[in-house]
Amino acid sequence: MNMATFLTIIVIATAVCFITYTNGSTISCSFSVQEPVYEGTSVTLSCFLQSINTDYAVTVKRNGNEVTPRITLNGTYEVQNSRYTVRTTDLMDRGDSPTIWYYLDITDVTRDDDGWYVVEVLSHASSNPNVIVTEMQMLDVYYLPIGPPTCGPGDVHAVLANEIPLICTTQVGKPSDSISLQWIYQNSILSSTTTISNGAATNILEFVSASTDTLYVTCSLSIDQTIFPNEAPRECQAGPIQILSDPIISVTPNRLTALSGADASFTCNIENDPIATRTWLSDSLSSDRFSQTEENNEVVLITNVQPTDSGTITCRVGTGDESYVEDSAELIVTIPSTTLPSITTKQLVSKEAEPTEKRPITKPEPSSIGKTLSTVTGKPGEQSPALSPSAIIGIIVCIVVLVLVVIVVIGLLIWKSRRHNDP
């Protein structure tokens, strides 16, 4: 037996086995609507099965997941599951080729129904069946974005002749080229470009106003009438946008007190022109002392401030034609308070124990003695000044103490004399 004969036998045997196993089953399916299906409509998937076995079952999958229950092909069924209804006809016995119709009705079609549908004929309805034959059909669902587009920013201030970025976004429908975004101002379409990414369409416009005013800019979502007839445009508005001739700026904090040697920082806030470049000035500091940080010099940092740095810190923003607007804040640098050293008791004792300076004793002159006595006793015939109560008490105490001392001394003398006379 040559190789060609051997391969021929293998092919024939394989075909016989396949036909025996599948019993020659075939399936042919189609959707009732061949054109794209729109959201909200209904559609039916019809399948004609031939040469089937009554033990066989049918199921339908979308994106790999079953969307219908498994129906055994041994009678007439009608099973409803959410928006899906499964129907079968009676088994038509045509000898060796029994046939049956299988229907899947989908009501109120949504964008989630879009995709490939796989109809599988299974060997049985229980778990782990063999797939006998399959058929695939595509359901093409057309749909529009949900709701109007979204515009931004909202309430905003801007400076005359400066660019204002406006953003308009929306979901992407199907087909994606059935919609377009465009900006409209004063009934004129503004030049802009729409980009599509991750299922969303975005249109960014750099809007520039030529006059000071409060205005709105409209973003229009236009819909292709050849695909979606009678669909009106959808709109949103960016604004209100207040166009001012000069930026509104403020320096914070407006008054800052810092200790000598510390760091100080100020922020220049611009309400309607955040990308404007700031210039920092001072009446007490040179520009090389400024460390400007953040984008567009928004923050200024002054390190190791000293009392001589106290003064006015100014943020200036140019508005063109050598004109500018500015705002100022005050910097006050203080010296840390010093604390006097405390004196301990030990130090006080040591200071008191120190010997006093020895001074030579001078002999008073008679005249000075006379003056001193006359000062104490007064002149003859003059009335002495009255003593104070504390002086009188002091004198009495001294007399009492003196009397006691005399008594003690006398007593000691008597005691000593008697002791001496005793044998």
C-alpha positions in Angstrom: 0.0 0.0 0.0 1.5 3.3 -1.1 1.3 6.5 0.9 -1.4 8.1 -1.3 -3.7 5.2 -0.8 -3.1 5.3 3.0 -3.9 9.0 3.2 -7.1 8.5 1.2 -8.3 5.8 3.5 -7.6 8.1 6.5 -9.6 11.0 5.0 -12.6 8.8 4.1 -12.6 7.2 7.6 -12.5 10.7 9.2 -15.4 11.9 7.1 -17.5 8.8 7.9 -16.8 9.2 11.6 -17.8 12.9 11.5 -21.0 12.2 9.6 -21.8 9.4 11.9 -21.2 11.5 15.0 -23.0 14.6 13.8 -25.7 12.6 12.0 -25.1 15.1 9.2 -26.6 18.0 11.2 -26.6 21.4 9.5 -27.7 24.8 10.7 -28.4 28.0 8.8 -29.2 31.3 10.6 -30.0 34.9 9.6 -31.3 38.1 11.3 -34.7 39.4 10.2 -33.1 42.8 9.5 -30.0 42.8 7.2 -29.4 46.5 7.4 -28.0 48.1 10.6 -30.4 47.9 13.5 -31.1 51.1 15.5 -31.5 51.3 19.2 -35.1 50.8 20.4 -36.2 48.5 17.6 -36.7 44.8 17.6 -35.0 42.0 15.6 -35.3 38.2 15.3 -32.5 35.7 14.7 -34.0 32.7 12.8 -32.1 29.4 12.5 -33.1 26.3 10.4 -31.7 23.0 11.7 -31.6 19.8 9.7 -30.8 16.2 10.5 -30.9 16.8 14.3 -31.4 14.5 17.2 -34.1 15.0 19.8 -31.5 14.9 22.5 -29.7 17.9 21.0 -29.9 21.3 22.6 -29.3 24.8 21.3 -27.8 27.9 22.9 -26.8 31.4 21.7 -23.6 33.2 22.9 -22.4 36.8 22.5 -18.8 37.7 23.3 -18.3 34.2 24.7 -21.2 34.4 27.2 -24.6 32.6 26.9 -27.4 35.0 26.4 -30.2 32.3 26.3 -30.9 29.1 28.2 -30.2 25.8 26.6 -33.3 24.4 24.8 -33.6 20.7 24.1 -34.9 20.1 20.6 -37.6 17.6 21.5 -40.7 19.8 21.4 -42.1 23.3 21.1 -40.7 25.9 23.6 -41.1 29.6 24.3 -38.8 30.9 27.0 -38.4 34.6 27.9 -35.3 35.9 29.6 -35.3 39.7 30.0 -35.4 41.2 26.5 -34.7 37.8 24.9 -37.3 35.3 23.9 -36.4 31.8 22.6 -39.0 29.9 20.4 -38.9 26.6 18.6 -41.3 24.8 16.3 -42.5 21.3 16.4 -39.9 18.7 15.2 -40.7 17.9 11.6 -39.9 14.3 10.9 -38.6 13.9 7.4 -37.3 10.4 7.7 -33.6 10.5 8.1 -33.5 14.3 8.1 -35.7 15.7 11.0 -35.8 19.5 11.0 -36.8 22.3 13.4 -36.9 26.1 13.4 -35.2 28.0 16.3 -35.9 31.7 16.9 -34.3 34.3 19.1 -36.4 37.5 19.5 -34.6 40.6 20.8 -36.9 43.5 21.8 -35.9 47.1 22.5 -32.4 46.6 21.0 -29.6 48.5 22.8 -25.9 49.2 22.0 -25.1 46.3 24.3 -26.7 43.9 21.8 -24.1 44.9 19.2 -21.7 42.1 18.1 -21.3 38.6 16.9 -23.9 35.9 17.9 -22.8 32.3 17.9 -25.6 29.6 17.7 -24.3 26.3 19.0 -26.0 22.9 18.6 -25.0 20.8 21.5 -25.0 17.0 22.1 -27.1 17.5 25.3 -28.4 20.3 27.6 -26.4 19.3 30.6 -22.9 20.4 31.5 -19.8 19.7 29.3 -21.7 18.9 26.1 -20.0 18.4 22.7 -20.6 21.0 20.1 -22.2 19.4 17.0 -22.4 22.4 14.7 -22.3 26.2 15.0 -23.4 29.3 13.0 -22.3 32.9 13.4 -24.2 36.1 12.6 -23.4 39.7 13.1 -25.9 42.2 14.6 -24.8 45.7 13.7 -26.4 48.2 16.1 -26.3 51.9 15.3 -26.6 54.3 18.2 -26.0 57.9 19.2 -24.2 59.4 22.3 -26.3 59.6 25.4 -27.4 63.2 26.1 -25.8 66.4 25.1 -22.0 67.1 25.1 -20.2 68.5 28.1 -18.6 72.0 28.0 -16.0 73.6 30.2 -14.9 75.7 31.9 -17.8 77.2 33.7 -17.7 80.6 35.5 -14.2 82.0 34.6 -12.4 85.3 34.3 -9.9 86.1 31.6 -7.8 89.0 30.3 -8.5 90.7 27.0 -6.6 89.2 24.1 -5.5 86.2 26.1 -6.2 82.6 25.0 -8.9 80.7 27.0 -8.9 76.9 26.5 -12.4 75.6 26.0 -13.1 71.9 26.1 -16.1 70.0 24.6 -16.5 66.3 25.1 -19.0 63.6 24.2 -19.4 59.9 23.8 -18.8 58.3 20.4 -21.8 56.7 18.7 -21.8 54.1 16.0 -20.7 54.7 13.4 -18.1 57.1 14.9 -18.2 59.4 11.9 -21.9 60.0 12.3 -21.2 62.9 14.7 -19.0 66.0 14.8 -18.3 68.7 17.4 -17.9 72.4 16.5 -17.7 75.6 18.5 -20.1 78.5 17.6 -19.8 82.1 18.7 -22.1 84.9 17.5 -23.5 82.5 14.8 -20.0 81.9 13.4 -18.3 78.5 13.4 -14.9 78.7 15.0 -12.0 76.7 13.6 -11.2 73.7 15.8 -10.3 70.0 15.6 -12.1 66.9 17.1 -10.1 63.9 18.3 -11.5 60.5 19.1 -9.9 58.3 21.8 -11.2 55.5 24.1 -14.8 55.9 23.0 -14.9 59.6 23.5 -14.7 62.6 21.2 -12.9 65.8 22.4 -12.7 69.2 20.9 -10.4 71.9 22.4 -10.7 75.5 21.3 -8.2 78.3 22.2 -10.7 81.1 22.4 -9.6 84.7 22.2 -12.0 87.6 22.8 -11.4 91.0 21.1 -13.6 92.9 23.6 -14.3 93.2 27.3 -17.7 91.5 28.0 -19.4 88.6 29.7 -20.0 85.9 27.1 -20.9 82.3 26.3 -19.5 80.0 23.6 -21.6 77.1 22.3 -20.4 73.6 21.4 -22.7 71.9 18.9 -22.9 68.1 18.5 -24.0 67.7 14.8 -25.5 64.4 13.6 -25.3 63.0 10.1 -28.9 63.1 8.8 -28.3 60.4 6.2 -27.6 57.9 9.0 -29.9 59.3 11.7 -32.7 61.2 10.0 -34.6 63.8 12.0 -32.0 63.9 14.8 -31.6 67.5 15.9 -28.1 68.9 17.0 -27.3 68.8 20.7 -25.6 71.7 22.4 -23.8 72.9 25.6 -22.3 76.2 26.6 -19.0 77.2 28.1 -19.3 80.2 30.4 -20.1 82.7 31.7 -16.7 84.0 30.6 -15.9 87.5 31.9 -13.4 89.3 29.8 -11.5 92.0 31.7 -9.0 94.6 30.5 -6.5 93.9 33.4 -5.8 90.8 35.5 -7.0 90.7 39.1 -4.1 89.9 41.4 -3.6 89.6 45.2 -0.5 88.8 47.3 -1.0 86.5 50.3 -0.4 86.9 53.1 -0.8 90.6 53.0 1.2 91.0 56.3 3.9 88.6 57.5 5.9 88.8 60.7 9.0 86.6 60.8 11.8 86.1 63.3 15.3 87.1 62.2 17.1 84.1 60.6 13.8 82.4 59.4 12.4 82.1 55.9 9.5 84.1 54.5 7.4 83.3 51.4 4.6 85.1 49.5 2.2 83.9 46.8 0.9 86.1 44.0 -2.6 84.9 42.9 -4.0 86.0 39.6 -7.7 85.3 39.2 -8.3 85.8 35.5 -4.9 85.1 34.0 -3.2 82.2 35.8 -0.5 81.8 33.2 0.8 85.4 33.4 4.4 85.8 34.5 4.9 87.6 37.8 7.7 90.0 38.7 8.7 90.4 42.4 10.0 93.7 43.7 10.9 95.1 47.1 11.9 98.5 48.6 14.2 96.8 51.1 15.6 93.8 49.3 17.7 93.3 46.2 16.3 91.0 43.5 19.1 88.4 44.1 17.5 87.7 47.6 14.4 86.4 45.9 14.1 82.7 45.2 11.1 82.4 42.8 9.4 79.1 42.7 6.3 77.4 41.1 5.2 78.0 37.5 5.3 81.6 36.3 7.0 82.8 39.5 3.8 82.4 41.5 5.7 82.0 44.8 8.7 84.0 46.1 10.9 82.7 48.9 13.2 84.9 51.0 15.7 82.9 53.1 17.4 84.0 56.4 15.5 87.3 56.7 17.1 90.1 58.8 15.5 93.2 60.5 16.9 95.3 57.6 14.7 93.2 55.2 11.5 94.6 56.7 9.5 96.5 54.1 7.1 96.1 51.2 7.1 93.1 48.9 5.3 93.7 45.5 4.0 91.4 42.8 3.8 93.1 39.4 2.1 91.7 36.2 2.5 93.4 32.9 -0.6 94.1 30.8 1.1 95.3 27.6 2.2 98.6 26.3 4.5 99.0 29.3 1.5 99.1 31.6 1.0 96.8 34.6 -1.0 96.0 37.7 0.5 95.1 41.0 -0.3 94.2 44.6 1.9 94.5 47.7 2.3 92.9 51.1 4.3 93.9 54.2 7.2 92.0 55.7 8.1 92.6 59.3 11.3 91.0 60.7 11.7 90.9 64.5 14.6 90.0 66.8 14.0 87.1 69.1 13.7 88.3 72.8 16.7 87.6 75.1 16.3 86.0 78.6 18.3 87.3 81.6 20.5 84.6 83.2 19.1 83.4 86.6 21.2 83.8 89.8 21.3 80.8 92.1 21.3 80.8 95.9 24.9 79.4 95.8 26.0 82.4 93.7 24.3 84.8 96.2 26.0 83.2 99.2 29.4 83.3 97.5 28.9 86.9 96.6 28.0 87.7 100.3 31.0 85.8 101.6 33.4 87.8 99.6 35.5 90.1 101.8 34.7 93.7 101.7 37.2 96.2 100.6 39.3 97.5 103.5 39.4 101.2 103.8 41.7 103.2 106.0 40.2 104.6 109.2 40.6 108.3 109.4 40.5 110.2 112.7 37.6 112.7 112.7 38.4 116.3 113.4 37.0 117.8 116.6 34.9 120.2 114.6 33.2 117.3 112.8 32.5 115.5 116.1 31.0 118.6 117.4 28.8 118.9 114.3 27.8 115.2 114.7 26.8 115.6 118.3 25.0 118.8 117.7 23.1 117.0 114.9 22.1 114.2 117.3 21.4 116.1 120.5 20.4 119.5 119.1 21.4 122.8 120.3 20.7 123.8 123.9 17.2 125.0 124.3 16.0 123.2 121.1 13.3 120.5 121.3 14.5 117.1 120.2 12.6 115.4 117.4 10.0 112.8 118.6 11.1 109.2 118.3 9.1 106.8 116.0 7.2 103.8 117.6 9.7 101.3 116.1 12.6 103.2 117.7 10.9 103.2 121.1 10.3 99.5 120.9 13.9 98.9 119.9 15.2 100.9 122.9 12.9 99.0 125.3 14.1 95.6 124.0 17.7 96.7 124.4 17.1 97.7 128.0 15.4 94.5 128.8 18.2 92.5 127.2 20.8 94.5 129.2 19.0 93.9 132.5 18.8 90.2 131.8 22.5 90.0 131.1 23.3 91.9 134.3 21.1 89.5 136.3 22.8 86.5 134.7 26.3 87.8 135.4 25.4 88.6 139.0 23.9 85.1 139.5 27.1 83.5 138.1 29.2 85.5 140.4 27.2 84.6 143.5 27.2 80.9 142.5 30.9 80.9 142.0 31.5 82.7 145.4 29.4 80.2 147.4 31.1 77.3 145.7 34.5 78.7 146.6 33.5 79.1 150.3 32.1 75.6 150.7 34.5 73.2 152.6 
